[in-house]
């Protein structure tokens, strides 16, 4: 019988090769030739799946983001209430271990490249837009169940949290001696303490937060 080829797994294998090159050498080095070499493929075989470098790198960026989203969905339980849900999500987006450090470094490389790459710019805007919309839904949920401090605007706070998490991630990668795990978690918790009341009550899950 002919060998059954899992095309999704093959594409994932190529995306992982892109991630390794981006992490090691930078996104500018993730060409069709170098990725094929990294993956142990011929360039012709790679082009069967991705005819151009842009298509390959864009897929790798999308898959990197989807991987993090899938992990968040697996680990976050909305039964815990808005504050704990928000904290769990934010912690997955901070470089608190080697896996998350590598993921964030790769994603930031894609974000930097998106300034001059229209395909990556579209991916970056979609992913970051979905993130801030997700934060806003959780803040709305917190307001409805009475755990968001009075006077706070969910839309504004969603952008504040996105800026805080992204900023902490960047500084932790650049200056890990100053932004170690204890600092990252403490700064995040300080922010959450300022916007949420002390305890989440038993609250119904918010639609769209998982």
Backbone as JSON, one array per atom type, in Angstrom:
{
  "sequence": "XXXXXXXXXXXXXXXXXXXXXXXXXXXXXXXXXXXXXXXXXXXXXXXXXXXXXXXXXXXXXXXXXXXXXXXXXXXXXXXXXXXXXXXXXXXXXXXXXXXXXXXXXXXXXXXXXXXXXXXXXXXXXXXXXXXXXXXXXXXXXXXXXXXXXXXXXXXXXXXXXXXXXXXXXXXXXXXXXXXXXXXXXXXXXXXXXXXXXXXXXXXXXXXXXX",
  "N": [[0.84, -1.2, 0.0], [0.42, 2.32, -0.69], [2.32, 4.81, 1.02], [0.81, 6.68, 3.59], [0.57, 10.09, 3.78], [0.77, 12.56, 6.19], [-0.23, 15.58, 5.75], [-0.66, 17.89, 7.25], [0.98, 17.44, 9.43], [3.42, 17.47, 8.16], [3.6, 20.13, 7.31], [3.67, 21.33, 9.81], [6.13, 20.37, 10.7], [7.86, 21.77, 9.01], [7.28, 24.39, 9.84], [8.26, 24.3, 12.45], [10.96, 24.06, 11.9], [11.4, 26.58, 10.81], [10.97, 28.12, 13.14], [13.16, 27.32, 14.71], [15.31, 28.32, 13.22], [14.73, 31.06, 13.22], [14.92, 31.61, 15.95], [17.59, 31.02, 16.42], [19.11, 32.37, 14.42], [17.71, 34.54, 13.42], [14.86, 36.04, 11.76], [15.3, 36.88, 9.17], [16.96, 35.03, 8.08], [15.47, 32.85, 7.49], [15.03, 31.41, 4.92], [13.73, 29.7, 1.98], [15.63, 27.81, 1.2], [17.36, 27.54, 3.49], [15.54, 26.7, 5.42], [14.63, 24.31, 4.33], [17.03, 22.85, 4.46], [17.42, 22.82, 7.24], [15.22, 21.29, 8.02], [15.79, 18.94, 6.79], [14.9, 18.46, 4.25], [14.39, 18.5, 0.66], [14.62, 21.42, -1.41], [12.73, 21.44, -3.42], [10.74, 19.69, -2.47], [9.88, 21.14, -0.24], [8.82, 23.41, -1.5], [6.58, 22.34, -2.6], [4.73, 22.48, -0.6], [4.95, 25.11, 0.33], [5.23, 27.63, -1.75], [6.66, 30.02, -1.69], [8.96, 32.06, 0.24], [7.63, 33.96, 1.82], [5.08, 32.81, 2.15], [5.76, 30.55, 3.64], [6.96, 31.62, 6.0], [4.87, 33.16, 6.98], [2.95, 31.2, 7.53], [4.33, 29.83, 9.55], [4.4, 31.8, 11.54], [1.66, 32.09, 12.1], [1.08, 29.52, 13.04], [2.7, 29.44, 15.3], [1.44, 31.32, 16.95], [-1.09, 30.1, 17.17], [-0.43, 27.81, 18.56], [0.18, 28.74, 21.14], [-2.3, 29.84, 21.84], [-3.88, 27.52, 21.86], [-2.74, 26.17, 24.03], [-3.39, 27.92, 26.11], [-6.2, 27.72, 26.05], [-6.46, 25.12, 26.86], [-5.5, 25.16, 29.46], [-6.79, 27.14, 30.93], [-9.5, 27.73, 33.06], [-12.68, 28.81, 33.07], [-14.41, 28.66, 35.2], [-13.12, 29.53, 37.39], [-13.33, 32.25, 37.72], [-13.11, 35.82, 36.8], [-10.65, 37.24, 37.52], [-8.72, 35.25, 38.11], [-8.75, 33.85, 35.72], [-7.82, 35.83, 33.95], [-5.27, 36.23, 34.99], [-4.11, 33.7, 34.61], [-4.04, 33.55, 31.81], [-2.35, 35.73, 31.18], [0.03, 34.91, 32.39], [0.78, 32.81, 30.74], [1.75, 34.2, 28.63], [4.08, 35.36, 29.32], [7.67, 35.16, 29.63], [8.36, 32.78, 31.4], [9.55, 30.33, 31.53], [11.72, 28.09, 29.68], [10.39, 27.2, 27.38], [8.3, 29.11, 26.99], [9.88, 31.37, 26.82], [11.3, 30.93, 24.44], [9.16, 30.82, 22.62], [8.13, 33.43, 22.81], [10.34, 34.96, 22.01], [10.59, 34.13, 19.34], [8.09, 34.94, 18.34], [8.25, 37.74, 18.68], [10.25, 38.3, 16.88], [8.93, 37.8, 14.5], [7.01, 39.82, 14.71], [8.6, 42.12, 14.57], [9.55, 41.84, 11.95], [7.18, 42.22, 10.64], [6.82, 44.88, 10.19], [7.77, 45.47, 7.7], [6.74, 43.56, 6.1], [3.94, 42.68, 4.52], [2.24, 40.43, 4.7], [2.93, 39.22, 7.15], [2.33, 41.39, 8.76], [-0.43, 41.46, 8.62], [-1.03, 39.07, 9.98], [0.05, 39.68, 12.51], [-1.56, 41.86, 13.31], [-4.06, 40.64, 13.41], [-3.71, 38.64, 15.4], [-2.89, 40.13, 17.69], [-5.05, 41.81, 17.84], [-7.13, 40.01, 18.4], [-6.25, 39.2, 20.9], [-6.46, 41.53, 22.54], [-9.17, 41.96, 22.35], [-10.09, 39.68, 23.62], [-9.14, 40.15, 26.25], [-10.73, 42.37, 26.81], [-13.31, 41.27, 26.83], [-13.13, 39.71, 29.11], [-12.72, 41.65, 31.09], [-15.19, 42.98, 30.81], [-16.87, 40.92, 31.65], [-15.96, 40.74, 34.3], [-16.89, 43.2, 35.25], [-19.65, 42.79, 35.12], [-20.1, 40.82, 37.03], [-19.29, 42.05, 39.29], [-16.57, 42.33, 40.13], [-14.75, 44.02, 39.02], [-13.04, 46.99, 39.61], [-14.8, 49.97, 40.53], [-15.51, 52.48, 38.06], [-13.63, 51.87, 36.14], [-12.73, 51.38, 32.74], [-13.44, 48.8, 30.57], [-12.45, 48.59, 27.89], [-10.26, 50.37, 27.82], [-8.69, 49.28, 29.87], [-8.11, 46.79, 28.8], [-6.29, 47.39, 26.81], [-4.3, 48.52, 28.35], [-3.47, 46.31, 29.84], [-2.52, 44.63, 27.8], [-0.38, 46.19, 26.87], [1.2, 46.16, 29.19], [1.8, 43.39, 29.58], [3.1, 42.75, 27.15], [5.23, 44.55, 27.28], [6.58, 43.72, 29.62], [7.37, 41.19, 28.77], [9.18, 41.79, 26.68], [11.2, 43.23, 28.09], [12.01, 41.26, 29.86], [13.22, 39.43, 28.17], [15.34, 40.96, 27.2], [16.65, 41.91, 29.48], [17.08, 39.83, 31.6], [18.21, 39.63, 34.1], [17.25, 41.76, 35.54], [14.54, 41.54, 35.25], [13.4, 39.09, 36.42], [11.61, 35.97, 37.06], [10.21, 36.32, 39.49], [9.92, 39.1, 39.61], [8.4, 39.58, 37.29], [5.97, 38.22, 37.83], [5.19, 39.52, 40.19], [4.81, 42.19, 39.34], [2.74, 41.85, 37.5], [0.74, 40.84, 39.26], [0.44, 43.04, 40.95], [-0.75, 44.87, 39.2], [-3.16, 43.5, 38.6], [-4.3, 43.48, 41.15], [-4.92, 46.15, 41.38], [-6.97, 46.53, 39.57], [-8.93, 44.59, 39.88], [-11.33, 43.52, 42.36], [-10.67, 42.07, 45.6], [-11.33, 39.29, 45.8], [-12.61, 36.84, 43.56], [-16.03, 36.25, 43.16], [-18.16, 33.32, 43.22], [-18.82, 32.8, 39.99], [-20.66, 32.91, 36.9], [-19.47, 31.52, 33.81], [-17.93, 33.57, 31.31], [-19.12, 34.25, 28.09], [-17.16, 33.37, 25.32], [-14.63, 33.46, 26.49], [-13.18, 31.19, 26.5]],
  "CA": [[0.0, 0.0, 0.0], [1.2, 3.56, -0.68], [2.48, 5.45, 2.32], [-0.12, 7.78, 3.85], [1.32, 11.27, 4.22], [0.02, 13.52, 6.99], [0.24, 16.87, 5.23], [-0.64, 18.87, 8.35], [2.19, 17.18, 10.23], [4.56, 17.91, 7.35], [3.64, 21.59, 7.4], [4.12, 21.64, 11.17], [7.58, 20.08, 10.72], [8.53, 22.91, 8.37], [7.13, 25.56, 10.71], [9.19, 24.14, 13.56], [12.29, 24.38, 11.36], [11.44, 28.05, 10.75], [11.13, 28.63, 14.5], [14.53, 27.09, 15.17], [16.19, 29.27, 12.52], [14.43, 32.41, 13.72], [15.46, 31.71, 17.3], [19.04, 30.92, 16.39], [19.79, 33.26, 13.48], [16.89, 35.68, 13.02], [13.86, 35.72, 10.75], [15.81, 37.17, 7.84], [17.69, 33.86, 7.58], [14.53, 31.75, 7.26], [14.74, 31.29, 3.49], [13.3, 28.36, 1.57], [16.8, 26.92, 1.19], [17.84, 27.24, 4.84], [14.52, 25.92, 6.13], [14.7, 22.95, 3.78], [18.21, 22.21, 5.03], [17.15, 22.61, 8.67], [14.23, 20.23, 8.17], [16.23, 17.74, 6.11], [14.09, 18.31, 3.04], [14.86, 19.18, -0.55], [13.87, 22.66, -1.65], [11.57, 21.12, -4.24], [9.7, 19.13, -1.61], [9.34, 22.24, 0.56], [8.01, 24.29, -2.35], [5.3, 21.68, -2.83], [3.83, 22.96, 0.45], [5.04, 26.57, 0.43], [5.98, 28.03, -2.95], [7.49, 31.2, -1.46], [9.4, 32.29, 1.61], [6.58, 34.68, 2.54], [4.04, 31.86, 2.54], [6.32, 29.69, 4.68], [7.15, 32.37, 7.25], [3.55, 33.54, 7.47], [2.36, 30.0, 8.15], [5.05, 29.56, 10.8], [3.95, 32.78, 12.52], [0.29, 31.74, 12.49], [1.1, 28.31, 13.84], [3.29, 29.79, 16.6], [0.38, 31.95, 17.74], [-2.13, 29.11, 17.43], [0.08, 26.89, 19.57], [0.01, 29.38, 22.45], [-3.75, 29.93, 22.09], [-4.35, 26.18, 22.21], [-2.31, 25.87, 25.39], [-4.21, 28.73, 27.01], [-7.53, 27.14, 26.11], [-6.37, 23.86, 27.6], [-5.14, 25.36, 30.86], [-7.62, 28.14, 31.6], [-10.83, 27.26, 33.44], [-13.47, 30.0, 33.37], [-15.12, 28.5, 36.46], [-12.33, 30.14, 38.45], [-13.65, 33.66, 37.86], [-12.38, 36.69, 35.88], [-9.27, 37.59, 37.89], [-7.85, 34.09, 37.96], [-8.66, 33.57, 34.29], [-6.94, 36.82, 33.35], [-3.91, 35.96, 35.47], [-3.61, 32.49, 33.95], [-3.73, 33.89, 30.43], [-1.18, 36.61, 31.15], [1.22, 34.13, 32.74], [1.19, 32.03, 29.57], [2.34, 35.12, 27.65], [5.33, 35.87, 29.87], [8.75, 34.18, 29.47], [8.63, 32.24, 32.73], [10.34, 29.11, 31.38], [12.42, 28.06, 28.4], [9.43, 27.08, 26.28], [7.66, 30.4, 26.74], [10.91, 32.32, 26.4], [11.55, 30.69, 23.02], [7.97, 31.22, 21.88], [8.02, 34.89, 22.77], [11.43, 35.47, 21.19], [10.24, 33.87, 17.95], [6.96, 35.81, 17.97], [8.71, 39.13, 18.57], [10.98, 38.4, 15.62], [7.91, 37.93, 13.46], [6.4, 41.15, 14.86], [9.54, 43.1, 14.03], [9.56, 41.69, 10.49], [5.88, 42.63, 10.11], [6.89, 46.3, 9.81], [8.11, 45.56, 6.28], [6.18, 42.38, 5.44], [2.5, 42.87, 4.6], [1.59, 39.2, 5.14], [3.14, 39.1, 8.59], [1.61, 42.48, 9.41], [-1.82, 41.02, 8.74], [-1.07, 38.08, 11.06], [0.3, 40.39, 13.78], [-2.74, 42.65, 13.67], [-5.15, 39.73, 13.78], [-3.43, 37.98, 16.68], [-2.93, 41.1, 18.77], [-6.43, 42.28, 17.94], [-7.89, 38.99, 19.12], [-5.82, 39.2, 22.3], [-7.02, 42.65, 23.27], [-10.61, 41.72, 22.42], [-10.28, 38.69, 24.67], [-9.0, 40.84, 27.53], [-11.89, 43.24, 27.02], [-14.44, 40.43, 27.22], [-12.96, 39.29, 30.51], [-13.01, 42.83, 31.92], [-16.64, 43.15, 30.79], [-17.38, 39.87, 32.53], [-15.66, 41.14, 35.68], [-17.81, 44.27, 35.62], [-21.01, 42.25, 35.29], [-20.2, 40.03, 38.26], [-18.94, 42.89, 40.43], [-15.21, 42.22, 40.63], [-13.93, 45.07, 38.42], [-13.17, 48.16, 40.47], [-15.69, 50.97, 39.94], [-14.94, 53.56, 37.27], [-12.66, 51.42, 35.14], [-13.27, 51.12, 31.41], [-12.87, 47.55, 30.06], [-11.68, 48.78, 26.66], [-8.98, 50.98, 28.16], [-7.89, 48.35, 30.66], [-7.62, 45.71, 27.94], [-5.09, 47.89, 26.15], [-3.27, 48.68, 29.38], [-2.92, 44.99, 30.17], [-1.73, 44.18, 26.66], [0.89, 46.91, 26.9], [1.98, 45.7, 30.33], [2.31, 42.03, 29.34], [4.08, 42.81, 26.06], [6.42, 45.25, 27.76], [7.3, 42.84, 30.54], [7.99, 40.11, 27.98], [10.36, 42.34, 25.99], [12.26, 43.54, 29.05], [12.52, 40.01, 30.42], [14.13, 38.85, 27.19], [16.53, 41.79, 27.05], [17.33, 42.1, 30.77], [16.55, 38.82, 32.52], [18.74, 39.84, 35.45], [16.41, 42.76, 36.2], [13.14, 41.12, 35.14], [13.32, 37.64, 36.61], [10.24, 35.48, 37.21], [9.58, 36.94, 40.65], [9.54, 40.46, 39.24], [7.31, 39.52, 36.31], [4.73, 37.82, 38.49], [4.82, 40.55, 41.14], [4.28, 43.35, 38.62], [1.42, 41.45, 37.0], [-0.21, 40.77, 40.37], [0.17, 44.41, 41.4], [-1.73, 45.44, 38.27], [-4.45, 42.83, 38.8], [-4.84, 43.95, 42.43], [-5.45, 47.5, 41.21], [-8.16, 46.59, 38.72], [-9.94, 43.67, 40.36], [-11.51, 43.43, 43.8], [-9.74, 41.1, 46.17], [-11.68, 37.9, 45.52], [-13.67, 36.55, 42.6], [-17.12, 35.43, 43.69], [-18.56, 32.24, 42.33], [-19.41, 33.54, 38.89], [-20.84, 32.14, 35.67], [-18.45, 31.74, 32.78], [-18.23, 34.59, 30.3], [-19.11, 33.75, 26.73], [-16.04, 33.8, 24.49], [-13.35, 33.52, 27.19], [-12.48, 29.92, 26.41]],
  "C": [[0.87, 1.25, 0.0], [1.23, 4.17, 0.71], [1.52, 6.62, 2.46], [0.68, 8.95, 4.43], [0.38, 12.2, 4.99], [0.52, 14.92, 6.62], [0.28, 17.95, 6.32], [0.62, 18.7, 9.19], [3.44, 17.63, 9.47], [4.7, 19.42, 7.39], [4.12, 22.03, 8.78], [5.63, 21.43, 11.3], [8.37, 21.23, 10.1], [8.44, 24.15, 9.22], [8.1, 25.48, 11.88], [10.63, 24.42, 13.13], [12.45, 25.9, 11.24], [11.69, 28.61, 12.14], [12.57, 28.47, 14.98], [15.49, 28.08, 14.51], [15.98, 30.68, 13.04], [15.05, 32.61, 15.1], [16.98, 31.76, 17.3], [19.71, 32.04, 15.58], [19.0, 34.52, 13.11], [15.99, 35.34, 11.85], [14.37, 35.96, 9.35], [16.56, 35.98, 7.24], [16.76, 32.68, 7.27], [14.1, 31.72, 5.8], [14.25, 29.88, 3.19], [14.47, 27.39, 1.65], [17.23, 26.55, 2.6], [16.82, 26.43, 5.63], [14.51, 24.48, 5.62], [15.88, 22.19, 4.38], [17.99, 21.87, 6.5], [16.22, 21.42, 8.89], [14.68, 18.91, 7.55], [15.42, 17.42, 4.88], [14.88, 18.83, 1.84], [14.05, 20.45, -0.73], [12.64, 22.39, -2.51], [10.42, 20.56, -3.42], [9.06, 20.22, -0.77], [8.41, 23.11, -0.28], [6.68, 23.64, -2.74], [4.26, 22.16, -1.81], [3.79, 24.49, 0.51], [5.87, 27.08, -0.74], [6.9, 29.22, -2.75], [7.92, 31.28, 0.0], [8.32, 32.98, 2.42], [5.49, 33.74, 3.02], [4.51, 30.97, 3.68], [6.41, 30.41, 6.01], [5.8, 32.79, 7.83], [2.85, 32.37, 8.14], [3.02, 29.72, 9.48], [4.62, 30.53, 11.89], [2.55, 32.45, 13.01], [0.27, 30.51, 13.39], [1.7, 28.57, 15.22], [2.23, 30.41, 17.51], [-0.69, 30.95, 18.12], [-1.71, 28.13, 18.52], [-0.11, 27.46, 20.97], [-1.47, 29.47, 22.81], [-4.3, 28.58, 22.52], [-3.96, 25.82, 23.63], [-3.12, 26.66, 26.41], [-5.6, 28.13, 27.16], [-7.55, 25.86, 26.92], [-6.21, 24.11, 29.09], [-6.07, 26.29, 31.63], [-9.02, 27.6, 31.83], [-11.66, 28.46, 33.87], [-14.28, 29.87, 34.66], [-14.38, 29.19, 37.6], [-12.64, 31.62, 38.64], [-12.71, 34.55, 37.06], [-10.92, 36.95, 36.25], [-8.32, 36.42, 37.67], [-7.69, 33.69, 36.5], [-7.68, 34.54, 33.63], [-5.49, 36.56, 33.75], [-3.31, 34.75, 34.75], [-3.23, 32.77, 32.5], [-2.45, 34.71, 30.35], [0.1, 35.83, 31.46], [1.7, 33.28, 31.57], [1.9, 32.89, 28.53], [3.61, 35.79, 28.16], [6.4, 34.79, 29.81], [9.22, 33.6, 30.81], [9.38, 30.91, 32.71], [10.93, 29.09, 29.98], [11.45, 27.97, 27.22], [8.81, 28.43, 25.96], [8.67, 31.46, 26.31], [11.2, 32.16, 24.9], [10.36, 31.14, 22.17], [7.88, 32.73, 21.72], [9.12, 35.49, 21.91], [11.12, 35.29, 19.71], [9.11, 34.81, 17.5], [7.4, 37.26, 17.8], [9.55, 39.33, 17.31], [10.01, 38.55, 14.45], [7.27, 39.33, 13.51], [7.32, 42.22, 14.28], [9.56, 43.05, 12.51], [8.25, 42.21, 9.87], [5.85, 44.1, 9.72], [7.12, 46.45, 8.31], [7.54, 44.4, 5.47], [4.65, 42.43, 5.62], [1.78, 41.62, 5.1], [1.73, 39.0, 6.64], [2.42, 40.21, 9.35], [0.15, 42.12, 9.6], [-1.98, 40.01, 9.87], [-0.92, 38.76, 12.41], [-0.93, 41.16, 14.22], [-3.9, 41.75, 14.09], [-4.92, 39.13, 15.16], [-3.52, 38.97, 17.84], [-4.32, 41.69, 18.94], [-7.3, 41.29, 18.7], [-7.53, 38.97, 20.6], [-6.49, 40.33, 23.08], [-8.54, 42.53, 23.37], [-10.93, 40.69, 23.5], [-10.16, 39.29, 26.06], [-10.25, 41.67, 27.83], [-13.12, 42.44, 27.43], [-14.35, 40.0, 28.67], [-13.21, 40.47, 31.46], [-14.51, 43.13, 31.95], [-17.32, 42.16, 31.73], [-17.16, 40.25, 34.0], [-16.59, 42.25, 36.15], [-19.2, 43.74, 35.92], [-21.16, 41.47, 36.57], [-19.65, 40.77, 39.47], [-17.54, 42.77, 40.96], [-14.24, 43.18, 39.93], [-14.14, 46.33, 39.24], [-13.97, 49.25, 39.77], [-14.92, 52.04, 39.16], [-13.96, 53.14, 36.2], [-13.37, 51.06, 33.84], [-12.65, 49.85, 30.85], [-12.03, 47.72, 28.8], [-10.3, 49.36, 26.97], [-8.1, 50.01, 28.93], [-7.36, 47.19, 29.81], [-6.35, 46.13, 27.22], [-3.95, 48.1, 27.15], [-2.63, 47.34, 29.72], [-2.07, 44.45, 29.02], [-0.37, 44.87, 26.64], [1.79, 46.44, 28.03], [2.61, 44.33, 30.05], [3.37, 42.05, 28.25], [5.37, 43.48, 26.52], [7.25, 44.41, 28.71], [8.03, 41.74, 29.77], [9.26, 40.61, 27.29], [11.5, 42.59, 26.97], [12.85, 42.27, 29.66], [13.48, 39.32, 29.46], [15.43, 39.63, 27.1], [17.34, 41.89, 28.34], [16.81, 41.11, 31.8], [17.08, 38.97, 33.94], [17.9, 40.83, 36.23], [14.93, 42.35, 36.22], [13.08, 39.59, 35.23], [11.86, 37.24, 36.86], [9.52, 36.13, 38.37], [9.1, 38.35, 40.33], [8.35, 40.44, 38.29], [5.98, 39.22, 36.99], [4.26, 38.89, 39.46], [4.21, 41.78, 40.45], [2.89, 43.03, 38.05], [0.4, 41.44, 38.12], [-0.54, 42.15, 40.92], [-0.89, 45.06, 40.5], [-3.1, 44.82, 38.51], [-5.1, 43.26, 40.11], [-5.46, 45.34, 42.29], [-6.75, 47.53, 40.41], [-9.27, 45.64, 39.16], [-10.11, 43.82, 41.87], [-10.78, 42.2, 44.31], [-10.06, 39.66, 45.78], [-12.72, 37.85, 44.41], [-14.78, 35.81, 43.32], [-17.36, 34.24, 42.77], [-19.34, 32.87, 41.19], [-19.61, 32.65, 37.68], [-19.77, 32.47, 34.66], [-18.9, 32.79, 31.8], [-18.15, 33.97, 28.93], [-17.91, 34.28, 25.98], [-14.73, 33.86, 25.2], [-12.65, 32.18, 27.19], [-12.68, 29.3, 25.06]]
}
